[in-house]
């Protein structure tokens, strides 16, 4: 079977968890099927608009730069006004439409798997619709599965922020128009996959995918990540479980350094938490607009180590020394990739009770949940984590990791292909 994976960003480039999932999807299928990928490339001269093929392990990758004001890779550098025009072009990018349609008609895939498309443009869906229509006349009809990763088709930022659900930022006529246009552009793939019931419901409530079959399929963890992070016991030590004064406990944050990710809340809580406990350490990995603030506070607070940005494939060493992973998000998260990676490594997770997170983290079994934005509640569960029996929580995390199996993901895709 020939499989086409389409994603705006694909490794080695990365901005978040969606591209990791797209890579895992391609990897899961490449061993048994012929896989090729269509994705964006950073601008590197006029030739990048034409694009080119490259070979990566068992798959071919076509990378090109969609014609727009700038690329998804450097969007953060530009003003809100320019980004607005960029989003408008991105929604119906004709360049993307013709490039993707040409490749689909040439390659004739049996299965098309689309992931996050912001940066390529939702004209990808038009290209799929039209190429499938043309191929109907020669009795070749590709099966199309689309995975939603965030609220990117509902809001230009792809975000829904706790405490701001009814604000003008979240609800206004332009946002409503944006969602209605995208609903038409996306149409009805054969199957729509969501990593969480929460996210699927968000789209269904707004009238998306009325004719599509739907399925909740947890995001897989890449094999390489699982292998690297599965060596934690020696580095962590089995005694750092009960809050004893002679044992060191490390809390880890990995993610974007943005206010909506709860980084400020975490550092505010850490100030009091670390003052009460001399045996704790906070490791922070990531980059973002709060980088300078995090650097300054990590130097002031003590027992905080800021590593900066670390490539995904090199996170194993950081994971190996962690006891708890922190996700203090103020955004309605779908299915944070870091949860699956933490559980695979046997690391319990402390996370906000928001979005799709409670579907993954079982309170006091594989970690702890707290009310989003609640400083006192976060402090309380961190205290409870310090006093808990870590070995039991680690076992709970490992038990919960089964749903993130790459093999299970591949088997599920095969079954959905046959529906």
C-alpha positions in Angstrom: 0.0 0.0 0.0 1.2 3.5 -0.8 0.7 6.0 2.0 1.0 9.8 1.8 1.5 11.7 5.1 0.9 15.5 4.8 2.0 17.8 7.7 3.0 21.4 7.8 6.1 20.7 9.8 8.1 17.5 9.8 11.3 16.6 11.6 14.1 17.7 11.8 12.0 20.9 12.1 9.8 21.2 15.1 7.5 23.7 16.9 5.4 21.3 19.1 4.0 17.8 19.6 2.0 17.6 16.3 5.1 17.1 14.1 6.4 14.4 16.5 3.1 12.6 16.0 3.2 13.0 12.3 6.8 11.5 12.3 5.6 8.7 14.5 2.7 8.0 12.1 5.1 7.9 9.2 7.5 5.7 11.1 4.8 3.3 12.2 3.7 2.7 8.6 7.1 2.9 6.8 8.2 -0.6 7.7 5.2 -2.3 6.0 4.1 0.2 3.4 5.6 2.6 0.8 5.4 6.0 2.6 6.0 9.5 1.3 5.6 12.8 3.1 4.6 16.3 1.9 5.7 19.1 4.1 7.0 22.7 4.4 10.6 23.9 4.0 12.1 27.1 5.3 12.8 29.7 2.6 16.2 29.1 1.1 16.0 31.0 -2.2 13.6 30.9 -5.0 14.2 27.3 -5.7 12.5 26.4 -2.4 9.1 27.4 -3.9 9.4 24.6 -6.4 10.5 22.1 -3.7 12.5 18.9 -3.9 12.4 15.3 -2.9 14.8 13.8 -0.3 15.2 10.3 1.2 14.9 9.8 5.0 15.4 6.2 6.2 12.4 4.2 4.7 10.4 7.2 3.4 10.6 9.9 0.7 9.9 13.5 1.7 8.9 16.3 -0.5 9.6 19.7 1.0 8.6 23.1 -0.4 8.0 26.6 0.7 4.4 27.8 0.2 4.1 31.3 -1.3 3.1 33.6 1.5 4.3 36.7 3.3 6.7 34.5 5.4 6.9 30.9 6.6 5.4 29.1 9.6 9.0 28.7 10.9 9.5 32.5 11.6 5.9 33.6 12.1 6.6 34.8 15.7 8.9 37.6 14.4 6.0 39.5 12.7 3.3 41.8 14.0 -0.3 40.8 14.6 -1.5 42.7 11.5 1.0 40.9 9.2 0.1 37.5 10.8 -3.6 38.2 10.1 -2.9 38.6 6.4 -0.6 35.6 6.5 -3.5 33.5 8.0 -5.9 34.7 5.3 -3.5 33.6 2.5 -2.7 30.4 4.4 -6.4 29.4 4.5 -6.7 29.2 0.7 -3.1 29.2 -0.6 -3.3 28.5 -4.4 0.4 27.6 -4.6 -0.1 24.8 -2.0 -3.2 23.6 -3.8 -1.4 23.1 -7.2 1.8 21.5 -5.7 -0.1 19.0 -3.5 -2.7 18.1 -6.2 0.1 17.5 -8.7 2.0 15.2 -6.4 -1.2 13.2 -5.4 -2.2 12.7 -9.1 1.4 11.6 -9.9 1.9 9.3 -6.9 -1.6 7.9 -6.6 -1.5 7.0 -2.9 -4.0 4.4 -1.5 -4.1 6.2 1.8 -3.7 9.9 2.7 -3.0 10.9 6.3 -3.2 14.6 7.0 -2.0 16.3 10.2 -1.6 19.9 11.3 -1.8 22.0 8.1 -1.3 25.6 9.3 1.7 26.7 7.3 0.8 24.6 4.3 -2.7 25.8 4.2 -6.2 24.3 4.2 -6.2 24.3 0.4 -4.5 20.9 1.0 -8.0 19.6 1.6 -9.3 21.1 -1.7 -6.3 19.4 -3.5 -7.3 16.1 -1.9 -11.0 16.5 -2.8 -10.2 17.4 -6.4 -7.6 14.7 -6.9 -9.9 12.1 -5.5 -12.7 13.3 -7.8 -10.5 13.0 -10.8 -9.3 9.5 -9.9 -12.9 8.3 -9.5 -13.0 8.2 -13.3 -10.1 5.7 -13.4 -11.5 3.7 -10.4 -8.7 4.7 -8.0 -10.0 6.4 -4.9 -7.7 7.2 -2.0 -8.8 6.7 1.6 -8.4 9.9 3.6 -7.8 10.1 7.3 -7.3 13.5 9.0 -5.9 13.9 12.5 -6.8 17.1 14.5 -4.1 18.1 16.9 -5.3 21.5 18.3 -8.0 24.1 17.7 -6.2 25.6 14.7 -9.3 25.5 12.5 -11.4 27.1 15.2 -9.2 30.0 16.2 -6.2 31.5 14.3 -4.0 30.9 17.4 -5.2 27.4 17.9 -5.6 28.3 21.6 -8.4 28.4 24.1 -7.2 29.9 27.4 -8.6 29.2 30.8 -10.3 32.3 32.3 -10.6 33.9 28.9 -13.2 31.6 27.2 -15.7 34.5 26.7 -13.2 37.3 26.1 -13.1 39.3 22.9 -9.9 37.5 22.1 -11.7 34.2 22.1 -15.1 35.2 20.7 -15.6 37.8 18.1 -17.2 38.0 14.6 -13.8 37.5 12.8 -13.0 34.3 14.8 -16.5 33.0 14.0 -16.0 33.7 10.3 -12.6 32.1 10.4 -14.1 28.9 11.8 -17.0 28.8 9.3 -14.7 29.2 6.3 -12.4 26.4 7.6 -15.4 24.2 8.2 -16.2 24.4 4.5 -12.6 24.0 3.5 -12.0 20.9 5.6 -15.1 19.2 4.4 -15.6 15.6 5.4 -12.6 13.3 5.4 -13.4 9.6 5.4 -12.2 9.3 9.0 -11.4 12.1 11.5 -8.9 11.0 14.3 -8.6 12.9 17.5 -6.1 12.1 20.3 -8.8 13.2 22.9 -12.5 13.1 23.2 -12.3 16.7 24.4 -10.9 18.0 21.1 -13.3 16.0 19.0 -16.2 17.4 20.9 -15.0 21.0 20.4 -15.1 20.5 16.6 -18.4 18.6 16.6 -20.1 21.3 18.6 -19.1 23.8 15.9 -20.5 21.6 13.1 -17.3 20.3 11.7 -17.1 16.9 9.9 -20.8 16.0 9.9 -20.4 13.1 7.5 -17.1 11.8 8.7 -16.5 8.7 10.8 -14.6 9.7 14.0 -12.3 7.9 16.3 -10.3 8.8 19.4 -6.8 7.4 19.0 -4.0 8.4 21.4 -0.9 9.9 20.0 2.0 7.4 19.8 5.5 7.8 21.3 8.4 7.5 18.9 10.4 4.3 19.4 13.6 6.3 19.7 12.2 8.4 22.6 11.0 5.3 24.4 14.4 3.6 24.1 16.4 6.6 25.3 14.1 7.6 28.2 13.7 4.0 29.5 17.0 4.2 31.5 15.9 6.4 34.4 16.2 4.2 37.5 20.0 4.5 38.2 20.0 8.3 37.7 16.9 8.9 39.8 17.6 6.5 42.5 14.9 4.4 44.3 15.2 6.2 47.6 13.9 9.6 46.3 10.3 8.6 46.9 9.1 9.6 50.4 10.2 13.1 50.9 13.1 12.1 53.2 15.6 14.9 53.8 18.5 12.9 52.4 16.9 12.2 49.1 16.8 14.6 46.1 13.6 15.0 44.0 13.7 16.6 40.6 10.7 18.2 38.9 10.9 18.8 35.2 9.2 21.2 32.9 9.5 20.7 29.1 7.7 23.0 26.7 7.2 26.5 25.3 8.1 29.4 27.6 4.8 31.2 27.2 2.4 32.6 29.8 -0.5 30.3 28.6 1.7 27.3 29.4 1.7 28.3 33.1 5.4 28.9 33.4 4.9 32.1 35.5 2.5 30.2 37.8 5.1 27.4 38.2 7.9 29.7 39.1 5.7 31.6 41.5 4.8 28.4 43.3 8.3 27.1 43.2 9.5 30.1 45.2 7.4 28.9 48.2 7.8 25.2 47.6 11.6 25.3 47.4 11.8 27.5 50.5 10.2 24.7 52.5 12.2 21.8 51.0 15.9 21.7 50.7 15.9 18.4 48.7 14.1 19.5 45.6 15.3 20.7 42.1 13.4 22.2 39.2 14.7 21.6 35.6 13.3 23.7 32.8 13.7 23.0 29.1 12.3 25.1 26.3 12.2 28.4 24.5 9.8 31.2 24.0 8.9 34.8 24.7 9.5 34.4 28.5 13.0 33.1 28.0 14.8 36.1 29.5 12.4 36.1 32.5 12.9 32.4 33.1 16.6 32.8 32.9 16.6 35.7 35.4 14.2 33.9 37.9 16.1 30.6 37.6 19.2 32.5 38.8 17.4 34.2 41.6 15.3 31.4 43.0 17.9 28.8 43.5 17.6 25.1 42.8 16.3 25.9 39.4 18.3 24.9 36.3 17.3 26.3 32.9 18.7 24.3 30.0 17.3 26.4 27.2 16.1 24.6 24.1 17.1 21.0 23.7 16.4 19.0 20.5 13.7 16.4 21.0 16.0 13.4 20.3 18.4 14.6 23.0 15.9 14.8 25.9 16.7 11.4 27.2 19.4 12.5 29.6 17.1 15.2 31.1 14.2 12.6 31.5 16.5 10.1 33.1 17.1 12.3 36.2 13.4 13.4 36.6 10.9 12.2 39.2 7.9 14.2 38.1 7.0 16.1 34.9 5.1 19.3 35.4 2.4 20.6 32.9 0.9 23.7 34.6 -0.9 24.8 31.4 -3.6 27.5 31.2 -4.5 26.4 27.7 -7.1 23.8 26.9 -4.6 21.2 25.9 -5.5 18.3 23.5 -3.1 15.5 24.3 0.4 16.8 25.3 3.1 14.6 23.8 5.1 15.0 26.9 2.6 12.9 28.9 3.1 9.8 26.7 6.9 10.3 26.8 6.8 10.7 30.6 4.7 7.6 31.1 6.8 5.6 28.7 9.8 6.5 30.9 7.9 5.6 34.1 7.7 9.3 35.2 4.5 10.4 36.9 2.9 13.7 35.7 1.6 16.7 37.6 -0.8 18.6 35.3 -3.7 21.0 35.1 -7.1 19.5 35.1 -8.0 21.0 31.7 -8.8 20.0 28.1 -7.9 16.4 27.3 -5.3 16.0 30.1 -7.7 14.3 32.6 -8.3 11.6 29.9 -4.6 10.7 30.2 -3.5 11.4 33.8 -5.3 9.4 36.6 -5.1 11.4 39.8 -2.9 9.6 42.4 -2.3 6.7 40.1 -0.1 7.9 37.2 0.4 11.4 38.7 -1.6 14.3 40.1 -4.2 16.8 38.7 -4.8 20.3 40.0 -7.2 23.1 39.1 -5.8 25.3 36.3 -4.4 28.6 37.4 -4.8 27.7 41.1 -1.6 28.5 42.9 -2.7 26.9 46.2 -3.9 23.7 44.5 -0.6 23.3 42.5 1.4 23.8 45.7 -0.8 21.2 47.5 -0.3 18.5 44.9 3.4 19.1 44.7 3.5 18.6 48.5 1.5 15.4 48.1 3.8 14.2 45.3 6.8 14.7 47.6 5.3 12.6 50.3 4.0 9.9 48.0 5.5 6.5 47.3 7.1 7.3 44.0 7.6 3.7 43.0 3.8 3.1 42.9 3.2 6.2 40.9 6.0 5.2 38.5 4.3 1.8 38.0 1.0 3.6 37.4 2.7 5.7 34.8 4.1 2.7 33.0 0.8 0.9 33.0 -0.8 4.0 31.5 1.8 4.1 28.7 0.3 1.2 26.9 -2.1 3.4 25.0 0.8 5.3 23.5 2.3 2.2 21.8 3.5 2.8 18.3 2.4 -0.8 17.3 -1.1 -0.2 18.7 -1.3 3.1 16.7 -0.2 1.4 13.5 -2.8 -1.4 14.0 -5.5 1.1 14.7 -4.7 3.0 11.5 -4.9 -0.2 9.5 -8.3 -0.9 10.9 -9.6 2.6 10.3 -8.3 2.4 6.7 -10.5 -0.6 6.1 -13.7 1.0 7.5 
